[in-house]
Amino acid sequence: MNNLPPYRRAVFELILARVRESRRHIQVLAGPRQVGKSTLALQVAQEAGLAWRYASADEPLLRERTWIAAEWESARALAAREGAALLILDEAQKVPGWSEAVKRLWDEDTRANAKVRVLVLGSAMLLVQRGLTESLAGRFEVVRVGHWSYREMADAFGWSLEQFLRFGGYPGAASLIGDPDRWASYIRDSLIETTISRDVLLLTRVDKPALLRQLFRLACDYSGQIVTYRKLMGELQDAGNATTIAHYLELLSGAGLVAGLPKFSGSRLVRRASSPKLIVLNNGLITATIGLPGPAADDRDLRGRLVETAVGAHLMSNAPRIAVSYWREGDSEVDFVVQVGRSLFAIEVKSGRGVSSAMGLSKFATEHAKVRPLVVGGDGISIEDFLQSDPSRWLQ
């Protein structure tokens, strides 16, 4: 699969190796919509040298667990005839009780020594993870597939940094950027609304769907900024309380739309109670929602927020391998604090808007003697270099 960008090729090779090996684990490929999970799975099936069967539950009406059992029986018959078979279950989390059904069938195959290998795909990481931990402990391995990075969009489509900042990392929409209105409609209808309505509202209890949609829109307006829960409640209709908003942010994060970064602190209570720093996880979601920036000087603030959002989302794409937060005391602020094992990094993003936070870096360093400061933009690491590289290149 030489036409794949390096990161996708690495994921492809990892899944292919796991499917081919004899060790029995359920392989789980999880990530947001439109990042290529189904394509990768089908490419693995074609290259694995196994008979295979693909089935998807991604449709408006939820399927029942009997659907999983029927697909599994077909894979068993294929394995009995061909010696082994690969079963791909796409959007499995849409089936009520999917993990219990998979556990039962997997355990039956283990006892019978059946040669069925299973690849489960899911677009709502929070819901997939919930099913895995509740029912499939010790039986699965997860590979997370994130949004396409700047490097991947540049490799695949020849995009510039400015195009990536404006349009984000959705390969399926890349051909539409010549018609911005059509591009924005595609993102809103096929990605944002589909994710909210079919990956969140249909699969988990949300008492105030309108509030969830308002919160997403507000996150697009404030991405890259620290926003108090009081302010959020003041701008949302029928907002309820901070607990409700925090829960809805968690749902949006699990669907790959928005993250609410906590304040860096040694106290778990402080982290949980802190005002979130909102980071939309793909710039295309912002510009499709609030409009594309233009060349005028008036758009400098929006471009600055897009830069900071892109840096934050790039860091978040490596979670849970790294922990990402922010820090603020009084007027001093650090844009991103990253923990990698026992190492601590403080990152300032010079995006061309506002006042430099060098004072924040200095103050944070006095309180945390072993912190390593990094500057992205300005005289530091160029924004283009940072976004083109795996963050681990800098976080060493």
C-alpha positions in Angstrom: 0.0 0.0 0.0 2.7 2.5 -1.1 0.1 5.1 -1.9 -0.8 5.6 1.8 0.8 8.4 3.8 3.5 7.2 6.2 1.3 7.2 9.3 -1.6 5.4 7.7 0.8 2.9 6.2 2.3 2.2 9.6 -1.2 1.6 11.0 -2.0 -0.7 8.0 1.2 -2.7 8.6 0.5 -2.9 12.4 -3.0 -4.3 11.9 -1.9 -6.6 9.1 0.8 -8.1 11.3 -1.7 -8.6 14.2 -4.3 -10.2 12.0 -1.7 -12.6 10.5 -0.2 -13.8 13.8 -1.6 -16.8 15.6 -2.1 -15.1 18.9 -5.8 -14.7 19.5 -7.0 -11.1 20.3 -9.8 -9.0 19.0 -8.3 -6.2 17.0 -10.1 -2.8 17.5 -9.6 0.1 15.1 -11.2 3.2 16.7 -11.3 6.8 15.7 -13.5 9.7 14.3 -15.5 9.5 11.1 -13.9 10.0 7.7 -10.3 9.2 8.8 -10.0 6.0 6.7 -10.8 3.2 9.2 -12.9 1.2 6.8 -10.5 1.7 3.9 -7.6 0.5 6.1 -9.6 -2.5 7.2 -10.5 -3.5 3.7 -6.9 -3.1 2.5 -5.8 -5.3 5.4 -8.4 -7.9 4.4 -7.1 -7.9 0.8 -3.5 -8.3 1.9 -3.8 -10.7 4.8 -4.0 -13.9 2.7 -7.2 -14.9 4.6 -10.7 -15.4 3.5 -12.7 -12.5 4.9 -16.2 -11.1 5.5 -17.1 -7.4 6.0 -20.3 -6.2 7.6 -21.4 -2.7 8.8 -23.9 -1.6 11.3 -23.6 2.0 10.2 -27.2 2.8 9.3 -30.0 4.9 10.9 -31.8 1.9 12.5 -29.8 0.1 15.1 -29.2 -3.6 14.5 -29.8 -6.3 17.1 -27.2 -8.6 18.6 -28.6 -11.4 16.4 -27.0 -9.6 13.5 -23.6 -10.0 15.0 -24.3 -13.7 15.6 -25.4 -14.2 12.0 -22.3 -12.5 10.6 -20.1 -14.5 13.0 -21.7 -17.8 11.9 -21.0 -16.9 8.2 -17.4 -16.2 9.2 -17.2 -19.6 11.0 -18.5 -21.4 7.9 -15.9 -19.5 5.8 -13.1 -20.5 8.2 -14.2 -24.1 8.3 -14.0 -24.2 4.5 -10.9 -22.1 4.0 -8.9 -23.0 7.1 -9.2 -19.5 8.7 -11.2 -16.3 8.1 -11.2 -12.6 9.1 -14.5 -11.0 10.2 -14.7 -7.2 10.0 -17.5 -5.6 12.0 -17.7 -1.9 11.2 -19.5 0.5 13.5 -20.1 -2.3 16.0 -20.8 0.1 18.8 -24.2 0.9 17.2 -25.5 -2.6 18.2 -27.0 -2.6 21.7 -25.0 -5.0 23.8 -22.4 -5.5 21.1 -19.5 -6.2 23.4 -21.4 -9.0 25.3 -22.3 -10.6 22.0 -18.8 -10.5 20.8 -17.5 -11.8 24.1 -19.8 -14.8 24.0 -19.0 -15.7 20.4 -15.3 -15.2 20.9 -15.2 -17.4 24.0 -17.2 -20.1 22.0 -14.5 -20.0 19.3 -11.7 -20.2 21.9 -13.2 -23.3 23.3 -13.8 -24.8 19.9 -10.5 -23.7 18.5 -12.3 -22.0 15.6 -10.0 -20.0 13.3 -12.0 -16.8 13.1 -10.0 -13.6 13.6 -12.0 -10.4 14.3 -11.4 -6.8 13.5 -13.9 -4.4 15.1 -14.2 -0.8 13.8 -15.8 2.1 15.7 -16.2 5.8 15.2 -17.2 6.8 18.8 -14.1 6.0 20.9 -15.8 6.7 24.2 -18.6 4.2 23.5 -16.2 1.6 22.0 -13.9 1.9 25.0 -16.8 1.5 27.4 -17.9 -1.7 25.8 -14.3 -3.0 25.7 -13.7 -2.4 29.4 -17.1 -3.7 30.5 -17.1 -7.0 28.6 -13.9 -7.7 26.7 -11.2 -7.3 29.2 -8.1 -9.3 28.3 -9.5 -10.2 24.8 -8.7 -7.1 22.7 -6.0 -4.8 21.4 -6.8 -1.2 20.3 -5.3 0.8 17.5 -6.4 4.4 17.5 -6.7 6.2 14.1 -6.8 10.0 14.4 -7.6 12.9 12.1 -5.2 13.3 9.2 -2.2 15.5 10.0 -0.7 18.3 8.0 2.0 16.1 6.8 -0.5 13.5 5.6 -2.6 16.1 3.8 0.6 17.6 2.2 1.8 14.1 1.1 -1.5 13.0 -0.3 -2.9 16.2 -1.7 0.0 18.7 -1.9 -1.6 21.0 0.6 0.2 24.1 2.0 0.2 25.0 5.7 -2.5 27.7 5.0 -4.7 25.2 3.3 -4.4 22.8 6.3 -5.2 25.6 8.7 -8.3 26.6 6.8 -9.6 23.2 5.7 -8.3 20.8 8.3 -7.5 17.1 7.8 -10.5 15.3 6.1 -9.2 13.5 3.0 -12.8 12.8 1.7 -13.4 16.5 1.4 -10.1 17.5 -0.1 -11.4 17.5 -3.7 -14.1 20.0 -2.7 -12.0 22.9 -1.4 -12.2 24.7 -4.8 -15.9 25.3 -4.0 -15.8 26.5 -0.3 -19.6 26.5 0.0 -19.9 22.9 -1.1 -16.9 21.9 1.0 -18.5 23.5 4.1 -21.9 21.9 3.5 -20.2 18.5 3.2 -18.4 18.9 6.5 -21.5 20.2 8.3 -23.9 17.5 6.9 -21.8 14.4 6.4 -19.4 14.9 9.4 -20.7 17.2 12.1 -24.4 16.4 12.0 -23.9 12.7 11.3 -21.4 12.4 14.2 -23.7 14.2 16.6 -26.9 12.5 15.6 -25.7 8.9 14.9 -22.6 8.6 17.0 -23.7 10.5 20.1 -27.4 11.1 20.4 -28.5 7.7 19.0 -26.1 5.7 21.2 -26.1 7.4 24.6 -28.5 9.3 26.8 -28.5 13.0 26.2 -31.4 14.9 27.9 -30.7 18.1 26.0 -29.7 17.5 22.4 -30.1 21.2 21.5 -27.6 22.1 24.3 -25.1 19.6 22.9 -25.3 21.2 19.5 -25.0 24.7 21.0 -22.0 23.6 23.0 -20.2 22.3 19.8 -20.9 25.6 18.0 -19.6 27.6 21.0 -16.5 25.4 21.1 -15.9 26.4 17.5 -16.2 30.1 18.4 -13.8 29.7 21.4 -11.4 27.0 20.2 -7.9 27.7 21.6 -9.3 29.7 24.6 -9.8 29.0 28.3 -13.5 29.4 29.0 -15.1 29.2 32.4 -18.1 27.1 33.0 -19.9 30.2 34.2 -19.3 31.9 30.8 -20.4 28.8 28.9 -23.6 28.6 30.9 -24.2 32.3 30.3 -24.0 31.8 26.5 -26.0 28.6 26.3 -29.7 28.3 26.5 -31.1 25.9 29.1 -27.5 25.1 30.1 -28.3 23.2 33.3 -25.1 23.1 35.4 -21.3 22.7 35.0 -21.6 18.9 35.5 -23.9 18.7 32.4 -21.6 20.8 30.3 -18.5 18.8 31.4 -20.3 15.5 30.5 -21.3 16.9 27.1 -17.8 17.9 26.4 -16.7 14.4 27.2 -19.2 13.0 24.7 -18.0 15.5 22.0 -14.4 14.5 22.8 -15.2 10.8 22.5 -16.7 11.4 19.1 -13.5 13.1 17.9 -15.0 16.6 17.7 -13.9 18.8 20.7 -11.6 18.4 23.7 -11.8 20.3 26.9 -8.2 20.4 28.3 -7.9 20.6 32.1 -5.6 22.9 34.0 -2.3 21.4 34.9 -2.1 20.6 38.6 -0.9 17.9 40.9 -4.4 17.7 42.4 -6.9 15.6 40.5 -9.7 17.6 42.2 -8.3 20.9 40.8 -8.0 19.3 37.3 -11.6 18.1 37.3 -13.0 21.4 38.6 -10.8 23.7 36.4 -12.2 25.8 33.5 -11.6 23.9 30.2 -9.4 25.1 27.4 -11.5 24.3 24.3 -9.7 22.6 21.4 -11.6 21.5 18.3 -9.9 18.4 17.1 -9.9 19.3 13.4 -9.7 22.8 12.0 -12.1 22.0 9.2 -14.9 21.7 11.9 -14.3 25.3 12.9 -14.2 26.9 9.5 -17.1 24.9 8.2 -19.1 26.1 11.2 -18.1 29.8 11.6 -16.8 30.6 8.1 -13.4 30.5 6.4 -10.9 33.3 7.3 -10.1 35.8 4.5 -6.9 37.7 3.7 -8.0 40.8 5.6 -6.2 42.0 8.7 -9.4 41.5 10.6 -9.0 37.8 10.3 -5.7 37.8 12.2 -7.3 36.7 15.4 -9.2 33.8 13.7 -6.0 32.7 12.0 -4.2 32.8 15.4 -6.8 30.6 16.9 -6.6 28.2 14.0 -2.8 27.9 14.6 -3.2 27.3 18.3 -6.0 24.8 17.7 -4.0 22.9 15.1 -1.0 22.7 17.5 -3.3 21.5 20.3 -5.1 19.0 18.1 -1.7 17.7 16.9 -0.7 17.1 20.5 -4.0 15.5 21.4 -3.7 13.1 18.5 -1.0 11.3 20.6 -3.2 10.8 23.6 -3.2 8.7 25.8 0.5 8.3 25.1 1.0 11.8 26.4 -1.1 13.9 28.7 -2.0 17.4 27.5 -3.2 20.3 29.7 -2.8 24.1 30.1 -1.6 26.3 33.0 -2.7 29.7 34.2 -2.1 31.7 37.3 -3.3 35.3 37.3 -2.1 36.9 34.1 0.5 34.2 33.4 -0.4 31.4 31.1 1.2 28.4 29.3 -0.6 27.4 26.2 0.0 23.6 26.6 1.7 21.5 29.3 2.6 18.0 28.1 3.6 15.1 30.3 5.4 12.2 28.7 6.1 9.6 31.4 8.0 11.6 34.1 9.1 14.4 31.7 7.3 17.7 31.6 7.2 20.2 28.7 5.7 23.7 28.6 4.7 24.9 25.1 4.1 28.5 24.0 2.5 29.0 20.6 3.4 32.2 18.9 0.5 32.5 16.4 0.7 36.2 15.7 -2.2 37.1 17.9 -2.1 38.6 21.4 0.8 39.1 23.7 3.6 36.6 23.9 3.3 34.2 26.9 7.0 34.1 27.5 6.3 35.5 31.0 4.1 32.5 31.6 6.8 30.1 30.5 9.3 31.8 32.9 6.9 31.7 35.8 6.0 28.0 35.2 9.6 27.1 35.0 10.4 28.7 38.4 7.7 26.5 39.9 8.7 23.3 38.1 12.4 23.1 37.9 12.7 20.2 35.5 10.3 21.5 32.9 11.5 21.9 29.3 10.1 25.0 27.6 9.3 24.9 23.9 8.3 27.7 21.6 6.3 26.9 18.4 6.2 29.8 15.9 8.1 33.1 15.9 11.8 32.4 16.6 11.2 28.9 17.9 10.2 25.7 16.1 8.4 26.8 12.9 4.7 26.0 12.9 5.1 24.1 9.7 7.9 21.9 11.1 6.0 21.2 14.3 2.8 20.1 12.5 4.8 18.0 10.0 6.5 16.0 12.7 5.4 13.5 15.2 5.4 15.4 18.6 7.7 12.8 20.0 10.5 14.4 17.9 10.3 17.5 20.1 9.2 15.9 23.4 12.4 14.0 24.3 
